[in-house]
Amino acid sequence: MKEYYESIGQEVFSILPVTFHVKEGDNDPEFGKFVEYYNKFGEEIQNDTEKKNAWIIKPGENSNRGNGITVSDNLDEIKKLLNDFVESSQRTCIIQQYI
């Protein structure tokens, strides 16, 4: 999707929600990128009462069935959910901005 939107001159995340594919729990570099984005976005919306820093946490494989999907706006909870999920099921996890 990213390549397609870049090829037509559009910013992919102006159309699709910001997404992080975490494969190794909170030690994964992708989770570090998520934390940076989470904190930056949180600062940007600090004075906006209509926006929330909410995220969807879901399995990285076979996630089209609605099973295992959680929504949270708390970084500690997201980290716990991620680690519990990756450790218990040995699968990857998608963290996607709730829009």
N, C-alpha and C positions, 0 to 999 in steps of 0.2 A: 504494500500500500504506500509506504514511504516513497519508494522509487517512482511510483505512478504519479503521485501528487507533485513531486519535485519535477518530473518531466513535463507537467503542464503548468509549471510556474506557480504552484500554490503551496503554502505551508501546511504540511500534513496535520499538525496538531491544532490548526484553526478549524478543522473539520472532524477529526477523530480525537477521542480523549487521550491525554498523556498516559502512556502505558510503560510499565517496567516488568520485564520477565526475569524473575529471580530464581536461580537454580540451586543455590547453596546456602539458603538461610541468610541471617544478618551479616555473615562474613563475605557475602557475594558483593563484588564491586557494583553491580547493578542496584543493590539495595542502598549502597552509599550514595549513588546518584539520586535515588528516590528521596532519601533523607534530605539531601541538599535542596531538591525541588520542593519538597514538603515545607521546609523551613522558609524558603524564599517566598513561596506562594502565600504561606501563612502571614508573613510580614506585609505582603502586598494587599491582602484583604482585611487586615487588622481593624480598620475603621469602617468596613462595609458590612452592615448588619444583614444584608441579603445573601451574601456568599458564605459558603462553608468550605473548609478544607477536608472534604469527605472523599473517601477512597473505597473502591470495591476490591476485595481480596478474594481470589478464586483459583481453582486448580489450573495449572498450565496445560494439562492434557484433558481431553474429553470434557471441556467446560461448557458444552452447549446444552447440558441437561438441567442446569440450575442447582445441581448438588454442590454443597461445600462453599457456597458464595456468602460472604459477609461484607457488611458496610461499616466503616469506622472512620472517625475523624481524630482519633487519639493515637499518637505515634507509638506509645508504649504498648497499646493494645494491638496495633498492626504488627509490631515486632514480635509479640508473643504469638499471635495467630500464625504468622509466617513460620516461625521456628517450630511451633507445634505441628503444623501441617507438613513441612518439609521432613522433619524427623520421623513423624509417625507413618507417613505414606511413601516416603522416598520419591516424591514427585516434585515437579517445579511449581512455581506459584506466579500468578499474574497480579500485579497491583495496578489498578487503573483508576484514573481520576473520575469521580462521580460528577457528571455534568447535568 
